Amino acid sequence: MIKKLQKPSSWWNAQTPKQKKAFIIALVFSLIILFLCCFVLTTKELGLTAISNYLFGEGNSGWYWLASKLFSDGIVWLEIIAIIAVAFMLSFIVNLIIGLITWRGKRSRTIGSLFKSLIKYAITIVAIGFILRVCGVDVASIVAGIGIITLIIGLGCQSLINDIVSGVFLVFDDFFDVGDIVVIDGFRGTVIEIGLRSTKIQDWAGNIKGISNSQIVTVTNLSREATSIVVNFTIGRDEDVERVEAILAEALPKIQKKLPKVIGKISYIGVSSLKESGIEIAFSMSCDENDRYQVNRDMIRELFLVMKENNIKVPFNQISVVEEKK
């Protein structure tokens, strides 16, 4: 049985703190750009005639100036800034819409991540085309001649093409989704983004590793099924094993209630090994991969409390200090 995770109630709750912070910054930046553009274009309507005349010419309105610049040569640097600002806002709005549509479920977020990456590259390419046109470059001639240089670019960008093709296959072959815990090249972490060129995974410490899609050969997905773990606990070597097992038979149902992250039943396996310090006993259980370390810690704590309550010795390293007599 696989434990069902509690689904977030809204798109906002589904975001990580880092994603929320990035969203707020992007939203504020977009609103500032929009406000400044509207303010500058409406200076004449606001009664700031001197500023309007200085920026747009005697008697001209900012909106009239904007319309005329769209169909004639204007100030190049200003047009470039406008193109970049529009591209930024367009990217932000489209990514927001995709995020709102695909926030439910790992599969949806995975496809959304791929589309966000695709749109980012598309908007960037289109913006570069407009900037080149503003700078006087004949973009039409470049597009017409692109067929001739395609082969040259293809030979020089084989790794890029491999990454893009591999990224598409990763999504549609369903190897893993955004939010899954995976092990790639010995690096264990949560998939936070699947892009056209690379996949990003983040470990428990917050370290992010980017891996080219074409370099992902083997993947261990730890999130598709419940994870089975074994917890070992050592009791004193002089303890009566049968007495301890009888106490555990009573205690395990109580421990089970205290560990809601455990899936299914906690099972006592038996004596796993005999050590110099004592007798090692083992327990098996299942949980979500996200919870495996916390479940292990909680289980050891509950076992220690049971042993302490029943006067069962738990061995641990001790240092004896002997004072030499003079």
C-alpha positions as CSV (number, residue, x, y, z in Angstrom):
1,M,0.0,0.0,0.0
2,I,1.3,3.4,-1.0
3,K,0.7,6.3,1.4
4,K,-1.3,9.1,-0.2
5,L,0.3,12.5,0.3
6,Q,-1.9,15.3,1.4
7,K,-2.5,17.5,-1.7
8,P,-2.0,21.3,-1.3
9,S,-5.2,23.2,-1.4
10,S,-4.0,25.8,-3.9
11,W,-1.4,26.6,-6.4
12,W,0.3,29.0,-3.9
13,N,0.5,26.4,-1.2
14,A,2.1,24.0,-3.7
15,Q,5.1,26.3,-4.2
16,T,8.3,26.1,-2.2
17,P,9.5,29.1,-0.1
18,K,12.1,29.8,-2.8
19,Q,9.6,29.7,-5.6
20,K,7.2,32.0,-3.6
21,K,10.0,34.5,-3.1
22,A,11.0,34.4,-6.8
23,F,7.3,34.8,-7.8
24,I,6.9,37.9,-5.6
25,I,10.1,39.5,-6.9
26,A,9.1,38.9,-10.5
27,L,5.6,40.2,-9.9
28,V,6.8,43.4,-8.2
29,F,9.4,43.9,-11.0
30,S,6.7,43.5,-13.6
31,L,4.3,45.9,-11.9
32,I,7.1,48.5,-11.5
33,I,7.9,48.2,-15.2
34,L,4.2,48.4,-16.2
35,F,3.6,51.4,-13.9
36,L,6.7,53.3,-15.1
37,C,5.7,52.7,-18.8
38,C,2.2,53.9,-18.2
39,F,3.3,56.9,-16.2
40,V,5.8,58.0,-18.8
41,L,3.3,57.6,-21.6
42,T,0.6,59.5,-19.8
43,T,2.7,62.5,-18.7
44,K,0.8,64.9,-21.0
45,E,-2.6,63.6,-19.7
46,L,-1.3,64.0,-16.1
47,G,-0.5,67.7,-16.8
48,L,3.3,67.2,-16.9
49,T,3.5,69.1,-20.2
50,A,7.1,70.1,-19.9
51,I,8.3,66.5,-19.3
52,S,6.0,65.3,-22.1
53,N,7.4,67.8,-24.6
54,Y,10.9,67.0,-23.6
55,L,10.4,63.2,-24.1
56,F,8.0,63.1,-27.0
57,G,8.3,66.4,-28.8
58,E,6.2,69.6,-28.7
59,G,2.5,68.8,-28.3
60,N,2.9,65.1,-28.7
61,S,1.2,62.6,-26.5
62,G,3.2,59.6,-25.2
63,W,0.7,57.1,-26.7
64,Y,0.9,58.9,-30.1
65,W,4.7,58.7,-29.8
66,L,4.6,55.0,-29.0
67,A,2.3,54.3,-32.0
68,S,4.6,56.3,-34.3
69,K,7.7,54.5,-33.1
70,L,6.2,51.1,-33.9
71,F,6.0,52.1,-37.5
72,S,9.1,54.2,-37.9
73,D,12.7,54.4,-36.8
74,G,13.1,55.4,-33.2
75,I,15.6,55.6,-30.4
76,V,17.4,52.3,-30.7
77,W,18.4,51.9,-27.1
78,L,14.9,52.7,-25.9
79,E,13.3,50.3,-28.2
80,I,15.7,47.6,-27.1
81,I,14.8,48.2,-23.5
82,A,11.1,48.1,-24.4
83,I,11.6,44.7,-26.2
84,I,13.4,43.2,-23.2
85,A,10.7,44.5,-20.8
86,V,7.9,43.1,-22.9
87,A,9.7,39.8,-23.3
88,F,10.2,39.6,-19.5
89,M,6.6,40.3,-18.8
90,L,5.3,38.0,-21.5
91,S,7.5,35.2,-20.1
92,F,6.3,35.9,-16.6
93,I,2.6,35.9,-17.6
94,V,2.9,32.7,-19.7
95,N,4.8,30.9,-17.0
96,L,2.2,31.9,-14.4
97,I,-0.6,30.6,-16.6
98,I,1.2,27.3,-17.1
99,G,1.9,27.1,-13.4
100,L,-1.7,27.6,-12.5
101,I,-2.9,25.0,-15.0
102,T,-0.3,22.3,-14.2
103,W,0.3,22.7,-10.4
104,R,-1.8,19.6,-9.5
105,G,0.1,16.3,-9.6
106,K,3.7,15.4,-10.4
107,R,2.9,14.5,-14.0
108,S,1.3,17.8,-14.7
109,R,4.2,19.7,-13.0
110,T,6.7,17.7,-15.1
111,I,5.0,18.6,-18.4
112,G,4.6,22.2,-17.2
113,S,8.3,22.4,-16.4
114,L,9.1,21.2,-20.0
115,F,6.7,23.8,-21.6
116,K,8.2,26.6,-19.4
117,S,11.6,25.7,-20.6
118,L,10.4,25.6,-24.3
119,I,8.6,28.9,-24.0
120,K,11.7,30.6,-22.3
121,Y,13.8,29.6,-25.3
122,A,11.1,30.6,-27.8
123,I,10.6,34.1,-26.3
124,T,14.4,34.6,-26.1
125,I,14.8,33.8,-29.7
126,V,11.9,36.0,-30.8
127,A,13.2,38.9,-28.7
128,I,16.7,38.6,-30.2
129,G,15.1,38.7,-33.6
130,F,13.3,41.9,-32.8
131,I,16.4,43.5,-31.3
132,L,18.4,42.6,-34.4
133,R,15.7,44.2,-36.6
134,V,15.8,47.4,-34.5
135,C,19.6,47.5,-34.9
136,G,19.2,47.4,-38.6
137,V,20.0,43.7,-39.3
138,D,18.0,42.1,-42.1
139,V,16.4,39.3,-40.1
140,A,14.5,38.1,-43.2
141,S,17.7,37.4,-45.0
142,I,19.0,35.5,-42.0
143,V,15.9,33.4,-41.9
144,A,16.0,32.8,-45.6
145,G,19.6,31.6,-45.4
146,I,19.1,29.6,-42.2
147,G,18.7,26.4,-44.2
148,I,22.3,26.7,-45.5
149,I,23.8,27.1,-42.1
150,T,21.6,24.5,-40.4
151,L,24.0,21.7,-41.2
152,I,26.9,23.7,-39.8
153,I,25.0,24.5,-36.6
154,G,23.9,20.9,-36.3
155,L,27.4,19.7,-36.4
156,G,28.6,22.1,-33.8
157,C,25.6,21.6,-31.5
158,Q,25.2,17.9,-31.4
159,S,25.3,17.8,-27.6
160,L,22.6,20.4,-27.4
161,I,20.3,18.5,-29.8
162,N,21.0,15.3,-27.9
163,D,20.0,17.1,-24.6
164,I,16.8,18.4,-26.1
165,V,15.8,15.0,-27.6
166,S,16.7,13.2,-24.4
167,G,14.6,15.7,-22.3
168,V,11.6,15.1,-24.4
169,F,12.0,11.3,-24.0
170,L,12.5,11.6,-20.3
171,V,9.1,13.3,-20.0
172,F,7.1,11.1,-22.3
173,D,8.8,7.8,-21.2
174,D,7.9,8.7,-17.6
175,F,11.2,7.8,-16.0
176,F,10.6,10.3,-13.2
177,D,8.5,13.4,-12.5
178,V,9.1,16.8,-10.8
179,G,8.9,16.1,-7.1
180,D,10.2,12.5,-7.3
181,I,13.2,11.5,-5.2
182,V,15.9,10.0,-7.5
183,V,19.5,8.9,-7.5
184,I,21.5,10.0,-10.6
185,D,25.2,9.5,-10.8
186,G,25.3,8.8,-7.1
187,F,23.6,12.1,-6.3
188,R,20.3,11.7,-4.3
189,G,17.8,14.4,-4.3
190,T,14.4,15.7,-5.3
191,V,13.7,16.6,-9.0
192,I,12.8,20.3,-9.0
193,E,12.9,21.0,-12.8
194,I,13.0,19.1,-16.0
195,G,14.1,21.4,-18.9
196,L,14.8,20.9,-22.5
197,R,18.6,20.8,-21.9
198,S,19.1,19.7,-18.3
199,T,17.4,18.3,-15.2
200,K,17.9,19.9,-11.8
201,I,17.8,17.9,-8.5
202,Q,18.1,19.2,-5.0
203,D,19.4,17.3,-2.0
204,W,18.3,17.6,1.6
205,A,20.9,20.3,2.3
206,G,19.6,22.5,-0.5
207,N,22.4,21.8,-2.9
208,I,21.2,21.8,-6.5
209,K,22.9,19.7,-9.2
210,G,22.2,20.3,-12.9
211,I,22.6,17.2,-15.2
212,S,22.5,17.4,-19.0
213,N,19.6,15.2,-20.2
214,S,21.8,13.3,-22.6
215,Q,24.1,12.3,-19.7
216,I,21.3,10.7,-17.7
217,V,21.9,7.0,-18.4
218,T,20.7,5.2,-15.2
219,V,18.1,6.6,-12.8
220,T,16.9,5.1,-9.5
221,N,13.4,6.4,-8.7
222,L,12.7,6.1,-5.0
223,S,9.3,7.7,-5.0
224,R,7.1,5.3,-7.1
225,E,6.6,2.7,-4.3
226,A,6.8,2.8,-0.5
227,T,10.3,2.5,0.8
228,S,11.1,-0.5,3.0
229,I,13.5,0.2,5.9
230,V,15.1,-1.9,8.6
231,V,15.8,-0.4,12.0
232,N,18.4,-2.1,14.2
233,F,18.4,-1.8,18.0
234,T,20.9,-3.2,20.5
235,I,20.1,-4.5,23.9
236,G,22.4,-5.7,26.7
237,R,24.1,-9.1,26.0
238,D,22.8,-10.4,29.4
239,E,19.2,-9.7,28.7
240,D,16.6,-12.4,28.3
241,V,15.7,-12.3,24.6
242,E,12.4,-14.1,25.1
243,R,11.3,-11.6,27.8
244,V,12.3,-8.7,25.5
245,E,10.3,-10.2,22.7
246,A,7.2,-10.6,24.9
247,I,7.5,-6.9,25.9
248,L,7.9,-5.8,22.3
249,A,4.8,-7.8,21.3
250,E,2.8,-5.6,23.6
251,A,4.6,-2.4,22.8
252,L,4.7,-2.4,19.0
253,P,1.0,-1.7,18.5
254,K,1.4,1.4,20.8
255,I,4.5,2.5,18.9
256,Q,2.6,2.0,15.7
257,K,0.0,4.6,16.8
258,K,2.8,7.1,17.7
259,L,4.4,6.9,14.2
260,P,1.8,8.0,11.7
261,K,4.4,8.3,8.9
262,V,4.8,4.5,8.9
263,I,2.9,2.7,6.2
264,G,1.4,-0.6,7.1
265,K,2.6,-2.7,10.0
266,I,5.8,-2.5,12.0
267,S,7.2,-6.1,12.1
268,Y,9.7,-7.5,14.5
269,I,12.2,-9.5,12.4
270,G,14.3,-11.1,15.2
271,V,17.9,-11.2,16.3
272,S,20.0,-9.9,13.5
273,S,23.5,-10.2,15.0
274,L,25.5,-10.8,18.2
275,K,28.0,-8.0,19.0
276,E,30.5,-7.4,21.7
277,S,28.4,-4.7,23.1
278,G,25.1,-6.7,23.1
279,I,22.4,-8.4,21.1
280,E,21.1,-6.6,18.0
281,I,17.4,-7.0,17.1
282,A,15.8,-5.7,13.9
283,F,12.4,-4.3,12.9
284,S,11.0,-3.7,9.4
285,M,8.5,-1.2,8.2
286,S,7.6,0.9,5.1
287,C,7.3,4.7,4.6
288,D,7.5,7.3,2.0
289,E,11.1,8.0,0.8
290,N,10.8,11.6,2.2
291,D,10.2,10.2,5.7
292,R,12.7,7.3,5.9
293,Y,15.3,9.1,8.1
294,Q,12.7,10.7,10.4
295,V,10.9,7.3,10.8
296,N,14.2,5.7,11.6
297,R,14.9,8.3,14.3
298,D,11.4,8.1,15.8
299,M,11.5,4.3,15.9
300,I,14.8,4.3,17.8
301,R,13.4,6.9,20.3
302,E,10.3,4.8,21.0
303,L,12.3,1.6,21.4
304,F,14.6,3.3,23.9
305,L,11.7,4.6,25.9
306,V,10.2,1.0,26.0
307,M,13.5,-0.5,27.1
308,K,14.0,2.2,29.8
309,E,10.4,1.7,31.1
310,N,11.0,-2.1,31.4
311,N,14.5,-1.9,32.9
312,I,16.1,-3.4,29.8
313,K,19.8,-2.4,29.5
314,V,20.8,-0.5,26.4
315,P,24.5,-0.6,25.9
316,F,26.4,2.5,24.8
317,N,30.0,3.5,24.7
318,Q,31.4,4.5,28.1
319,I,34.8,5.8,29.3
320,S,36.1,4.8,32.6
321,V,38.6,7.1,34.3
322,V,40.9,5.6,36.9
323,E,42.9,7.9,39.1
324,E,46.3,6.6,39.8
325,K,47.3,6.5,43.4
326,K,50.4,8.4,44.3
